[in-house]
Amino acid sequence: MTTNIPTVDPATSGGVELRKEPSYLRVSSGLWSWLGTLDHKRIGLMYLVGVTAAFLVGGALAFLVRLHLWTPDGALFEPATYNQVFTLHGVFMVFIFIIPAIPASLGNFVLPLMLGAPDVALPRLNLASFYLWCTGTILAIYSIINGAVDTGWTFYTPYSLETGTAVVSMGLGVFVLGFSSIFTGLNFIVTIHKMRARGQTWFKMPLFCWAIYATSVLQVLATPVLGVTVLLLAFEHIYNIGIFDPQYGGDPVLFQHFFWFYSHPAVYIMILPGMGVISEVISVHSRKPLFGYKLIAFSSISIAVISFLVWGHHMFTSGQSEFVMVAFSFLTMFVAIPTAIKVFSWVATIWGGSVALSAPMLYAIAFLIIFTIGGLTGVFLGTLSVDIHLHDTYFVVAHFHAVMMGSTALAFFAGVHHWWPKMFGVMYNETLAKISAVLILVGFNVTFLPQFEMGSLGMPRRYATYVEEFQIYHQISTVGAAILGIGFALMVGYMLASLAGGRRAKANEWGGVTLDWHTPTPPNLYNFDEEPVMTGDLYDYTSGIPDYGKDAPMDKDELAERQAAEGWNA
Amino acid sequence: MLAIQDPFGQLPVPASTFAADIDPLYTFLFATSLFFFGLILAILLYSIVRYRRKHADQPAANNTTHNTALEVVWTLIPTVIVMVVFAWGLVGNMDQQVAPKDAIGYTVRAKKWAWGIIHPGDAKQTPAEMWVPEGKPVRVTMTSEDVLHSFYVPAFRQKRDVVPGVRQILWFEVPEGQGFAGQDFHLFCAEYCGDQHSKMAGTVHVVNQEEFANEPWKGGLPDDPVARGEYWYTKAGCLACHSLDGSRRVGPSYQGIWGREGKLVDGSSYTVDAEYVHESIRKPQAKIVEGYDTAVMTAYDETALSDEDIADIIEWMKTLK
């Protein structure tokens, strides 16, 4: 490893302190230093590039869907092509973008920093997870070239068994992506258990870590069921084993049970890390401790537990037993409670804070608004009699886009904006970033509010053509998608521009106090110059904001002194 | 009545008895959601404006980390509301699930991509059109001949997946004397079923009981066999896969079909004659035209298209250029 320490003249470096070590970005160079890296930060950045590319592909497909639906007969494609386009949109967004998005990119980068750790517990497993993600993505792309897939991202049987498209290779891709997700989850569980800083008890862990912990448990416990399901699907496809195909005595509804037993927890695999990001962003940019910290931490765990018990609410019209439906509807209602608690706590955190309308905060506020819409409309769908009407309509489409796109994706972008200066040591153009946040908030609502409306009026989802009375809603929705597209294109533009010529970021750009802000900017290879020790409160903004260099970590004598004085154990 | 049920105008015409229960619940959910959304938005915007950071070093106005009373209250309120909503939805759903004993029985057969409706007392399928009387409960027993479908009439607030290998039952009743007789409603397929999913539509005609006694589904067929053939083509689902203008859909086009010769996937040749058409409708997989090896067509049996109906189709095919 190269250890050339760059010398910076304080007179020309804008007052930034001399570094003891080069940053992780400069510690070594060359393609292999990235592709073979075991550094959690570099792996996180590779994931960031990968999932953002997947998001842009999935977003372009979504825009094609919206353009096609401009006219009742479909403006662009034959129905068969349309079905492939919306399927690929779903597969890219769900399996390739949103599931790994926050845990594997931001989680990888930020989690060890927040825990005061030099890396994750299992760095090789971490890199293996990234290459599994690449393999799964390549298999998915191969499936597109080799006949595409037109089953929807849910692969419902028996249609997925008889369609002549590349369901088996796509299933294999999903299987491999699942293992990538399991590896990441396992790694984070071990890291959180074993590698927290001295003095950092469970309840001195930032809420992002709690959210990642809850997510990781779901990833490890639920994803194997997805693996089993797609393997059975492949066996059924190739050998007709008769488990899902009624022609051979199988039960197509059994597939739905298997699929949603994974895919419902997967919804929380998607949203929980987003909630974690928002907790951090709101606290830092309101300069105030998280209101109801423990309740938020417990609500993450309770959401994770409940999420295993509600899969049947995806199947209220499938003909499952009425008694089972009662149980699923009842349990589904309990998701609303921890969700509501989180929203109230975030708003209460902003109340009485010192609220900076910075770019990450604007993304977080947009998240709060859309997430509230997504949460409230979820109650409609959990209600048995109302769901019978709304099931499989655009109301459902709009609801889960509010949660996945308007919430998880926006939380992801809030986090990227928040930690960008930490990652690269540069700042983007914040004015453009604020414009983009507003465009996305407006664009989202123009796109999806008409979809709620037409869903209530009875417009079924996955329709390549539709009856004329829905045209006006589709057209407004397409205009909204164009606004969203402009917002995202702008974001990609100023983010890339910042790498080329952004101003140098401050050591602690937003004034954060958690351990991730106790590192040099960008961090060292092993993150901290000296092993950090947590002494004070987690979100304490009153005892001074860490500014790396001025607030150096304590040495051992100082630690022992504080330990004796304050009576805690490291 | 209508205005109270759906003051925000978000739901389709309430043409079944379920609407009287579901629409007020929907409205309650919507109004409650609107209230809480407005409340959260107002507090959020107020906090942002009131506590906006005006200079870089400004500390938070307060550092409250919790308030047990407040947290208990905002845990309890949503709990109470969702329990009310759950119970209300459950009661409505029990009604949706269990058909009354005196309901009149229909059979619906779903296939890619057409609905076949067998009216009470009839043995023959009516393609894509359903006549129901007002003021009488209707029980529909549904089977699928291929993949998943879902029977959905938005105006009736009722939906049920049609699952191959299982008989699914759904019921509804159009209220009497509220002006629904004479109106037509959309029947949609709500579960994705492949290429022509969005074209798998139908119409439900509501009629009064006297008119219903005349079995209106039996009338209306043209006298001319060629016109009848065209009727079957458009209504029984043929047009979803077979174009008339030579363009490629799931199956081969009917353009100039009569007497056409070509090759099958097994290399043998075929000529379109009466026997060939008959076999292709009854046993679609017996002879597959070259280039269409992945296409899967669901067979039409005697109930769906009788031999006479096929004869009509043949007469009509002879006229196609």
Contacts between the chains, C-beta under 8 A, distances in Angstrom:
chain1	res1	chain2	res2	distance
A	79	B	195	5.1
A	79	B	196	6.0
A	79	B	197	7.5
A	79	B	198	6.7
A	79	B	199	7.6
A	80	B	195	4.9
A	80	B	250	7.6
A	83	B	192	7.9
A	83	B	194	7.3
A	83	B	195	6.6
A	83	B	197	7.6
A	150	B	194	7.2
A	150	B	195	7.7
A	151	B	192	7.8
A	152	B	192	5.3
A	156	B	148	6.0
A	156	B	191	7.7
A	156	B	192	7.0
A	158	B	146	7.5
A	158	B	147	5.3
A	158	B	148	7.3
A	158	B	164	6.2
A	159	B	147	4.2
A	159	B	148	6.6
A	159	B	192	7.2
A	159	B	193	6.3
A	159	B	194	5.8
A	162	B	146	7.6
A	162	B	147	7.1
A	162	B	296	5.5
A	163	B	194	6.7
A	164	B	294	3.2
A	246	B	163	7.8
A	246	B	164	4.4
A	246	B	165	3.2
A	246	B	166	7.8
A	247	B	164	8.0
A	251	B	165	7.3
A	252	B	148	6.2
A	252	B	163	5.9
A	252	B	164	6.5
A	252	B	165	7.4
A	253	B	163	6.1
A	253	B	166	7.7
A	286	B	51	7.6
A	286	B	60	6.7
A	287	B	53	7.3
A	287	B	58	7.7
A	287	B	59	6.6
A	287	B	60	5.1
A	288	B	60	4.1
A	288	B	62	7.9
A	288	B	63	6.2
A	289	B	63	6.1
A	289	B	65	4.8
A	290	B	65	7.5
A	291	B	64	6.6
A	291	B	65	6.5
A	291	B	66	6.4
A	291	B	67	7.9
A	292	B	65	7.7
A	292	B	66	5.1
A	292	B	71	5.6
A	293	B	65	6.5
A	293	B	66	7.4
A	294	B	66	7.6
A	295	B	66	7.5
A	295	B	71	5.8
A	295	B	75	8.0
A	317	B	150	6.3
A	317	B	159	5.0
A	317	B	160	5.6
A	317	B	161	5.1
A	317	B	190	7.7
A	317	B	191	8.0
A	318	B	161	4.9
A	318	B	163	7.0
A	319	B	160	6.8
A	319	B	161	6.1
A	319	B	163	6.0
A	319	B	166	6.4
A	319	B	168	5.0
A	322	B	93	7.6
A	322	B	94	7.4
A	322	B	97	5.1
A	325	B	93	7.1
A	326	B	90	6.0
A	329	B	86	5.9
A	329	B	89	6.5
A	329	B	90	6.7
A	329	B	93	7.9
A	330	B	86	5.7
A	333	B	82	4.0
A	333	B	83	6.8
A	333	B	85	7.1
A	333	B	86	4.9
A	334	B	82	7.7
A	336	B	78	5.9
A	336	B	82	5.0
A	337	B	75	6.4
A	337	B	78	5.4
A	337	B	79	5.5
A	337	B	82	7.0
A	340	B	74	7.0
A	340	B	75	7.9
A	340	B	78	4.3
A	341	B	71	7.5
A	341	B	74	6.8
A	341	B	75	6.0
A	343	B	40	6.4
A	344	B	40	7.8
A	344	B	74	4.7
A	347	B	40	6.0
A	347	B	43	5.4
A	347	B	44	5.4
A	347	B	47	6.9
A	348	B	64	7.9
A	348	B	67	8.0
A	348	B	70	7.6
A	350	B	44	6.6
A	350	B	47	4.4
A	350	B	48	6.7
A	350	B	51	7.1
A	351	B	43	6.8
A	351	B	47	4.4
A	351	B	51	7.0
A	352	B	47	7.5
A	352	B	51	6.1
A	352	B	60	6.2
A	352	B	61	4.6
A	352	B	62	4.2
A	352	B	64	6.5
A	353	B	47	7.3
A	353	B	51	5.3
A	353	B	60	4.7
A	353	B	61	7.1
A	354	B	51	6.6
A	354	B	53	4.6
A	354	B	58	4.6
A	354	B	59	5.8
A	354	B	60	4.7
A	354	B	61	7.2
A	355	B	47	6.7
A	355	B	48	5.5
A	355	B	51	4.8
A	355	B	52	5.3
A	355	B	53	5.7
A	356	B	53	4.5
A	357	B	48	7.0
A	357	B	52	6.8
A	357	B	53	7.9
A	365	B	44	7.0
A	365	B	48	7.2
A	368	B	40	7.7
A	368	B	44	6.3
A	369	B	41	6.7
A	369	B	44	7.6
A	372	B	36	7.7
A	372	B	37	5.7
A	372	B	40	5.5
A	372	B	41	7.7
A	373	B	37	6.8
A	376	B	33	4.0
A	376	B	36	6.6
A	376	B	37	6.2
A	377	B	33	7.2
A	379	B	29	6.3
A	379	B	33	7.4
A	379	B	82	6.3
A	379	B	85	6.3
A	380	B	26	7.2
A	380	B	29	5.2
A	380	B	30	8.0
A	380	B	33	7.9
A	382	B	82	7.9
A	382	B	86	7.7
A	382	B	89	8.0
A	383	B	25	6.8
A	383	B	29	6.8
A	383	B	85	5.3
A	383	B	86	6.9
A	383	B	88	7.4
A	383	B	89	3.5
A	384	B	86	8.0
A	384	B	89	4.2
A	384	B	90	5.6
A	384	B	92	6.9
A	384	B	93	3.6
A	385	B	18	7.3
A	385	B	21	6.6
A	385	B	22	5.1
A	385	B	25	6.5
A	385	B	88	7.7
A	385	B	89	4.7
A	385	B	90	7.8
A	385	B	91	7.8
A	385	B	92	3.1
A	385	B	93	4.5
A	385	B	95	7.7
A	385	B	96	6.0
A	385	B	157	7.9
A	386	B	22	5.9
A	386	B	25	5.8
A	386	B	26	5.5
A	386	B	29	6.8
A	386	B	89	6.0
A	386	B	92	7.8
A	387	B	89	7.6
A	388	B	22	7.9
A	388	B	93	6.8
A	388	B	96	5.8
A	388	B	157	6.8
A	388	B	158	6.5
A	388	B	159	5.4
A	389	B	11	7.9
A	389	B	22	6.0
A	389	B	26	7.8
A	389	B	154	7.2
A	389	B	157	4.4
A	389	B	158	7.7
A	389	B	159	6.8
A	391	B	159	5.8
A	391	B	190	7.0
A	392	B	150	6.3
A	392	B	152	7.4
A	392	B	159	7.3
A	392	B	190	4.2
A	392	B	191	6.2
A	393	B	190	7.1
A	453	B	10	6.2
A	456	B	10	4.4
A	456	B	11	5.7
A	456	B	26	7.4
A	457	B	10	7.0
A	457	B	11	6.9
A	457	B	12	5.5
A	457	B	154	6.8
A	458	B	12	5.2
A	458	B	152	7.4
A	458	B	154	2.5
A	458	B	155	7.5
A	458	B	186	7.0
A	458	B	188	7.1
A	460	B	152	6.5
A	460	B	188	5.0
A	460	B	189	7.2
A	460	B	190	4.5
A	460	B	198	7.8
A	461	B	190	7.9
A	461	B	192	7.8
A	462	B	192	4.3
A	462	B	197	6.2
A	462	B	198	7.7
A	463	B	197	6.8
A	463	B	198	3.7
A	464	B	197	7.3
A	464	B	198	4.8
A	465	B	198	4.5
A	465	B	199	6.5
A	466	B	198	6.5
A	467	B	186	6.5
A	467	B	201	7.6
A	541	B	59	6.9
A	541	B	60	6.5
A	541	B	63	7.5
A	542	B	59	6.6
A	542	B	63	6.5
